[in-house]
Amino acid sequence: MKQPVYESPVRDAIAQLVARARAAQRVAASYDQAQVDAMVAAAGWAIIEPKRNRTLADLAVQDTGLGNADDKFTKNHRKTLGLLRDLKGAKSVGVVAEHPSLGIVEIARPVGVVGAVVPSTNPGATPANNIINALKGANAIILAPSPKGHSTGMKLLEFVHEQLARVGAPADLVQCLPAPVSKAMSEELMRQVDLVVVTGSQSNVRAGYSSGTPALGVGAGNVVVIVDGDADLADAATKIARSKTFDFATSCSSENSAVIVAAVYDAMVAQLTRAGGILLTAEEKARLAQAMFPNGKLGSATTAQPVAKICALAGLDRAGLRAARFLMVEETGAGPKHPYSGEKLCPVLTLYRARDFDDAFAITQSIYDFQGNGHSVGIHTFDESHVERLGREMTVCRVIVNQAHAIANGGSFDNGLPFSLSMGCGTWGRNSFSENLNYRHFLNTTRIVRAIPPREPSLEEIFGDYWAKHGR
């Protein structure tokens, strides 16, 4: 899909923003590591300082109507603090590696001007993450927020500019598209910058990839968690509930389905109930589907909403339902005829009963074949062979073991993944990368190559084993 060419005034307006960004980036390109790290700290403090964080969290919910302000406050803090931990001491300017035996010296270089398309579900944390990563590479960045999240983006911009001024860095290193943000503006921005980063809808990701500019886009989420026969059920239920309810499940890493081995199915449902979930009847499930999936596809009315509102929209009034932390529905299939098998972006969890681990594996793969290939899978188990099988065979880029998936998947203080709000899903998810997006993706690398003693092997060294087994 080739993007249309936009005429003035859209093209000219974007060109002016990009020109200002390039002028500022030329200044930053001369900075040493200490100056770059000062910018990173400034941008981090712009969002993590409690009063500013609270303003951004409250504004995000007020303007988008999505999620929970207290959880957004927590997310802004944890994701930013974790990212700053990851970046502390990391080399991103000048010589970053030397390999004397190979005669190679690696030099980090900026990519230039980054265009970052960010979603309404995380209008504070995601742009802050992108800003910090871009500045770590001495780049400039221009945000393209969703229309609903524009005011949050502009307030974040105001805070970042205040802090950049304190370290003497140009304000134009960080900019935002003006309101009203349009599809035409976002697409023209993608065309004119040097690198596109897209987090959010798959239509935006596809637009990024078709822009003609190098792009880093994320895949669709639809996380499945497997509860194995030997799992610590109480611990698993507590973690799934925490993950499923955090920020009303705005995260692409929130569990959408739990595939539970039959031997522990009833006990696990009981534990999930103790953790605040309520299992719907078949009739309630059908009524909820009408509210969640108009015309068979996920609608926006229930996205990132609390259970009480979801129940009101669906007309569910059984005693206790609206006070639940999350709702549960039972399902047996996957695909378009089973909409509950897809991503839901709200505190509704789909349950599957599996005969054994092999069946759980097959059910999980069938769900990913419908939606979510490449993203992530969770498992609660102590059987390392099952964990390894997921790593070797399941079409995902992350296997999260015995953890709250939405908390762990984007980096956590108790695992080694980079802190990020953008998950690369590899070729399975039609992405160009399979890692958590991090500062290295915002760098070019120049290699100085010097001659070394020749390392040419003999034919015997290369083909000896082959000849011995198969002949010449």
N, C-alpha and C positions, 0 to 999 in steps of 0.2 A: 504494500500500500504506500504509494508515493504521496507525500504531503503536498497540499496546494501551495502555490507561491502567493503570498499576501502582498498587496500593493500598499502604498502609503494610505493612511497615516500609521497603520499598525507596524509596518516594516521600519519606518523611520523612527517611530517612538522606541522600538526595541533597539534599533541601532544606536540611539543616543545613550540608552542605559549601558549597552555593551561597551561603547567607546569610553564611558566614564569608568567602567570596571577595568578595562584594559589599561587605562592610565594609572589607576590605583595599583593594579597588579604589577606594573613595571616597577613601582616603588617597592612593593613587598618582595619582589624577586631579588632585590639587593640586600635583603636582611640576612643577618647571620642566625644561627640556631637559637640564640638567646632572645633575639628580637621576635622571632617567629613564636617561640614558646610563650613570650609575654602576651602576644595576641591571642593565643589559644586560651591562656588563663583568663584574659579579659572577657572573651566570649563566653567561657564557662561560668564565670562569676555573674555575668549578665542575666543568666537564667536561674542559677542555683541559689543566689541570695534569697532568703526566705520571703521577704516582702514582694520582690519582683516575681518569684515563682508563684506565690499565691495569686497575684494579679493575673498572670498568664493562665493559670489553671482555671480560675473562676471565669475569665473572659472566654476561654475555649468552650466551656460548657454553655455559657450564656449565649454565645453566638452560633454555635453549631447544633446545640441541643443533643449532643452525643456524649455519653460517658459520665463519669463521676469526678467532680472537682478534686476531692481529697485523693483519689487514686491518681489523677493526672499530676497533682502536686508531688506525690511519691514517685511517679514515673519520671517526671522532669528531674527530680533530685538524683534518683538512682542511676538513670541512664547517663546523665551528664557526669556525675562523680565517677562512675565506672569508666566512662570514656576517657576522662582526664587521667585516671590511673593508668589506663592502657598506653596513653601517649606520653606520660612522664618519662623522660630519659630516652625516648625513641628518636633516632636520627632521621631527619627529613630534609636537611639542607646540606649541600656540599657532599663530600665523600662519606658514604654510608657503609661501604664494605670494601675490603681489599682481599684479593686472593693471589698471593705471591706465586704459588705453584702454577697458577694458570695465567699469570701475567695480566690479570684483569683488576681494574679499579672501577667501582660503581659510584656514580654521582647522581643524587636525587635532584630532579628538576621539576618545576611546577607544570601542571597541565594547562594552566592559563585561566580562562573564565569558565566557571561551572554554572550550568543551569539546573536547578533542583526543583522538581515537581513534587509537592508534598500533599498528603491527604488531609481531609477534614477530621479524621479520627484522631490524629496526633498533631495538631497544628502548632504545638510548642516544642515538644520533645524531638520530633523528626527534623524540623528545620535547624534546631540548635545542634543536633548531631551532625548534620551536613555542613553547617557553618564551621564548626570546630574542626572537622576533618579537612575541609577545604583550606582553612587558614593554616593548618599544620603543614601543608605543602606550599605555603606562600602563594595561594591562588586567590582569585576573587570569586564571588558567588552571587548569583541572582536567584531569588526564590520565586517560584510560581505556585502560590498557595491555591487551594480550592476557594471559590467565592465565599463559602461559609466561614472559612478559617482565615480570611484576609486580615481582619482586625487584630487577631492574635499575632499573625505574622508581622504586622506593622508595629505592634507594641514591642514584640521581641526585637525588631530592628532598632527601635528607639533605645532600648536598653543596651543593645550591643554597641551602637554608635557612641553612647555615653562612655562605655568602658574602653572602646578602642581609642577614644580621644585621650584617655588617661595614659596610654602607652605610646601616643604619638603616631598611631597608624591611621591611614586614610579611611574616612567613613565609607567611601565608594567601594571598598573591598566587599562590603555586604549590602546588597540592595534587594528590593522586592518589586514585583510588578504592581503598577498602580491599579486602584479599583476603578471601574468594575473589571475584574479579571475575566478574560474570555478564552475560549478554546483557541481562537485565532492568535491571541497574544502568546499563549503558552507554546503553541506550535512554532511560531516565529522565533521565540526565544530559543527553542531547541535547535532551530536551524542555524542561528548565528553564533552560539557559544562553542567552546572547544570540547566540552564533555557534558553529557546529559546524565543526570541521576534521577530515576523515577521510582517513587514509592507510592503505591496506591492501586487504582483500578487497572485492570489488564488493558483497557482501551488506551489509557495514558501510556502504559508500558509499550504497547505496540506502536503508538505514535512516536515515542522516543526512538525505538529501533528503526523506524522508517524515516527519521528526520534527516538522514545523511550525515549526522554527527555521531561520533563514538558514544555509545550509550550503555549505562548500567541500569538494567531494569530488574524488578523482582518478579517472582512467580506467584501464582494464586495460592493462598493458604487454604487448608482444610484438614487440620491436624487430627490424627487418630491416636488414641492411647490404648495400648493393650494391657489388660490386667491379667497376669499369668496366674497359674494355679498355686504358685508358692509365694505370691506377693503378700506383703504386709498390708492387709486390706484397710485397716484404720488409717495408716499413714498415707496410702494411695488415695483414699477418699478425701482426706483433709487437703492434700496437695491439688487434686483435681478440682475440688470446690474452690479453693483459693484462686487457682488459675482461671477457672470458668467465670468467676464473678468479678475479677479485677477489672476496673474501668468498664464494667458491663460488657466484657468480652469484645472490646474494640480491636484487640490485638489479633493479627493474623496467626499468632502462635498459641491462641487459646484453643483448648481441646474442643472439637466439634462432635466427635464420636468416641465412645469407649467400647472397645471390643473385649468382652469378659469371658474367660474360660468357664465352661458350664459348671465345673466342680465347685467354683466359688461364686457363681453368678448371684444367687439369692443373698448370700452373705454380703457381697459387695454392694448390691442395691440397698441393703439395710444400712451399710456404712455410709453410703452416699446420702441416704435419707437422714441419718444422724448429723451429717455435715451440712444439712440445710436444703437438700433437694426434695422434690416431690414428683413421683411418677404419675403421669397422666393416664387416664383411661383411654381406650380406643376412640370413644366418642369425643373426649376432650382433645385428643391428638388431632382428630379431623377438623375440629373447630379452630384450633390453633393454626393448622396448615392454611386455612382460608385467609387468616390475617397475615401470616408470614410469607406465603407464596402465592400472591395473586397471579392468576394465569400460569401457575406452575413454576414461577421463578421468584427468587428472593426479592422482596420489596424493601423499601427503606423505612417503613413505619415502625418496625420493631428494632432496627439497627441501634445497638448500643443503648438500649433502654432498660430500665429496671423491670423486674418481674411483675410488679403491681400494674404498671402501664401496659405491659404485654398482655396480661390477663384481661385488663379492661378492653383493650382493642379486640381481643378474641371472644369476649363475652364469657370468660371463665370465672365462675363465682363460687366454686366449691369452697367450703370453709378451710382456711389455712393456705390456700393456693397463693393468694396475693402477698402473703407474708413470707413466702419461701425465698431462699437465696437464689435458687435456680430451678428450672423445670427439666424433667426427663421424659423422653418418649422412647418406646421400643420400636425397633425396625428390623427387617429381615433381608432387605435388598439394597442395591446401590444403583444410581443412575438417574436419568431424568424423571422416571416414573416414581422415584423415591426421593423427593426433594430434601427430606431430613438427612439424607446421606451427604449433603453438600455443606459448604461453609454457611454459618448462620449469623455471625457477628452479633450475638446477643446471648444472654444466659439461658440457653436451651441446649441440653446435652442429649445426643442420640445414643441409645444402648443397643448393643448386639450381643447375642449369646453364641459363643463358639464352642464346638465340641471339645477341642483341645488346641494346643498352640499352632499346629499345622493349619487347622481351620481358621484360627484367629489371623494367621498370616495371610491366608487366601482372602478372607473378608476385607482385611485392611488394604490389600493390593487392589481389590475390586473397587473400593471407595476411591483410591487414588487414581485408578484408571478413569473414573468419572471426573474427579476434581482434586487437585492438590498434589499432583506428581511433582517430585523434586524438592518439596518444602521440608517437612520434618515428620518424625514419628516419635511417640513416647512409649515407654514400657515400664511397668512396675513388675519386677522380677528379681530373683537371685540366681537365675540360671544363665550363666555367661554364654552358653552355647546359643541360647535364644537371642541374646543381645548381638552376638557376632553374626548370626544368620541375618538379622535385620540389616546390619552394616554391610554385609556382603551381597544381599539379594533384594532388599526393599528399595524402590526407586525414590530415595530421599537423600538429602545432603546432610542431615543431622539426625542422630538417634539419641534421644534424651532419656536417661535411665534414672528411675526413682526420684524424679524431681517434678516440681510444679512447672508445667511446660511453658506457659506464657512468661513466667518469671525467669526461667533458665535459658530459653532458646536464643534470646537476644543478648546473651552474656549475663553472668551473675557473679557475685563476689565469691561464690563457692563452686564455680567451674571455670574452665579455661577459655571459653569462647570470647571473642572480642565483643565489647558492648556495642550494640547496634540496634537500629530500628528497621533495618532493611536486610532481608534475607535472600541471598542469591540461591537459586534453585537449579543451577546447572542446565544441561541440555534437556533433562526430563521436564523442567518447567519452562523451557524455551528461553533460558537466560544464558548470558555469556560468562557468568561466574557462579561458583558454588559455595562461596564463603559468606560469612557475615560481612557486610560492607564495612570497610575500615580505611584508615588514612592512606594505606599503600595504594588503594585504588584511585587516589587523587594525585598520584605522582607519575611522572615519566622518569625513566632511568637511562642515563647515558653511561656507556661502558668504554673506558680507555683500555685498549688492548695492546700489549707489548709482546714481542717475540719471546718464546721460551724454548728450552731444548726440545727437539723433535720428539713426538710420542707416537710415531707411526708403528703399529703392530705388525708382526709377521702374519702371513696367511695361516700358519700353523696355530698361532695364538687364538685367532678368530674362529677357524673352522675345524680345529683339532677334534673337539668332542663330536661335532656333526659327522666328520669323516669316519671316526671310530665306530659310530653307531649306524650310519647310513651308506658309508663308502663315498668315494670321490665321484 
